Amino acid sequence: MLESFFNFIFAPLLKLGDLASLVIISFILTLLITLCYKWFTDQKLMKSLKDEIKQHQEDMKNHKDNPEKLMEIQKKSMEVNLQYMKHSFKPTLFTFIPLIIFFAWLKNTYVNPILGMNWIWIYIVSSIIFSMVLRKILKIH
């Protein structure tokens, strides 16, 4: 049922050829995931946590000769990292199941190698590139 739904929705793209359609679908999915990330995270908090992590890294470089101070900074850094990861995990909960369903459709749609590669590698490479660009454009931390 979902396969026919996705085939109907993406029919115009599928006519463009395997590579072009897969790259465009990758862009669309990456955009949706990036927007979910932006909407479901507190961007001010994420920026402050990221800045704090950077400061801890700088402090660790400056105190590498003092093991006690270094351990103290590492402990603080791990706490902040854990908090950052906890907040960044929330959007994953909203996107994981739909992506699994969508990937099943992609697997059935792109059965032949594209440029000698499995569809997943083209998807991964293009989504990494799109994600970096979209995060810069949308100022996501």
C-alpha positions in Angstrom: 0.0 0.0 0.0 2.7 2.5 1.0 4.7 1.5 -2.1 2.0 2.5 -4.4 1.5 5.7 -2.5 5.3 6.6 -2.8 5.3 5.6 -6.4 2.4 7.9 -7.1 3.9 10.8 -5.1 7.4 10.5 -6.7 6.3 9.4 -10.2 7.5 12.7 -11.8 10.9 12.3 -10.2 11.3 8.7 -11.1 11.0 9.7 -14.8 14.2 11.7 -14.5 16.3 8.6 -14.1 17.7 6.8 -11.2 20.6 9.1 -10.2 18.7 12.4 -10.6 15.6 11.1 -8.8 17.6 9.6 -5.9 19.6 12.8 -5.4 16.4 14.9 -5.4 14.7 12.5 -3.0 17.8 12.6 -0.8 17.5 16.4 -0.8 13.8 16.3 0.1 14.4 13.9 2.9 17.4 15.7 4.3 15.4 19.0 4.2 12.6 17.5 6.1 14.9 15.9 8.7 16.8 19.2 9.1 13.6 21.1 9.6 12.4 18.6 12.2 15.7 19.0 13.9 15.3 22.8 13.9 11.7 22.7 15.1 12.2 20.1 17.9 15.3 21.5 19.4 15.9 24.7 21.3 18.5 26.3 19.0 19.6 28.9 21.6 20.3 26.1 24.1 22.0 24.0 21.5 24.3 26.9 20.5 25.2 27.6 24.2 26.0 23.9 24.8 28.1 23.8 21.6 30.0 26.9 22.7 30.5 25.4 26.2 31.9 22.2 24.6 34.3 24.2 22.5 35.4 26.1 25.6 36.0 22.9 27.4 38.1 21.6 24.5 40.2 24.7 24.6 40.6 24.4 28.4 41.7 20.8 28.0 44.4 21.9 25.5 45.6 24.6 27.9 45.7 22.2 30.9 47.2 19.1 29.2 50.1 19.2 31.6 47.9 19.2 34.7 46.2 15.8 34.9 44.0 16.7 37.8 42.6 19.8 36.1 42.3 18.0 32.8 40.2 15.2 34.5 38.0 17.9 36.0 37.4 19.6 32.7 36.8 16.3 30.9 34.1 15.4 33.5 32.4 18.8 32.9 32.8 18.3 29.1 31.2 14.9 29.2 28.2 16.2 31.2 27.7 19.0 28.6 28.1 16.5 25.8 25.5 14.2 27.3 23.1 17.1 27.6 23.7 18.1 24.0 23.1 14.5 22.8 19.9 14.2 24.9 18.5 17.3 23.3 19.6 16.4 19.8 18.0 12.9 20.1 14.4 14.2 20.3 14.1 14.9 16.6 15.4 11.4 15.9 12.3 10.0 17.7 10.0 11.8 15.2 11.9 10.9 12.0 13.2 7.3 12.7 10.1 5.3 11.9 9.1 7.3 8.8 12.6 7.0 7.5 12.7 3.2 7.9 9.4 2.9 6.0 10.8 5.3 3.3 14.1 3.3 3.0 12.1 0.1 2.4 10.5 1.8 -0.6 13.9 3.2 -1.8 15.4 -0.3 -1.5 12.6 -1.8 -3.7 12.6 1.1 -6.2 16.4 1.3 -6.8 17.3 -2.4 -7.2 19.9 -1.9 -10.0 23.3 -0.3 -9.2 23.6 3.4 -10.0 27.1 4.4 -11.2 28.2 1.0 -10.1 27.1 1.6 -6.5 24.2 0.5 -4.3 21.5 3.2 -3.9 22.3 3.6 -0.2 25.8 5.0 -0.8 24.5 7.6 -3.2 21.9 8.5 -0.7 24.4 8.8 2.2 26.9 10.9 0.3 24.3 13.3 -1.1 22.5 13.6 2.2 25.7 14.4 4.0 26.4 17.2 1.5 22.8 18.5 1.6 22.8 18.4 5.4 25.9 20.5 5.7 24.6 23.1 3.3 21.1 23.2 4.8 22.4 23.5 8.4 24.5 26.5 7.4 21.7 28.1 5.5 19.1 27.5 8.3 21.7 28.3 11.0 21.1 25.1 12.9 23.4 24.3 15.8 
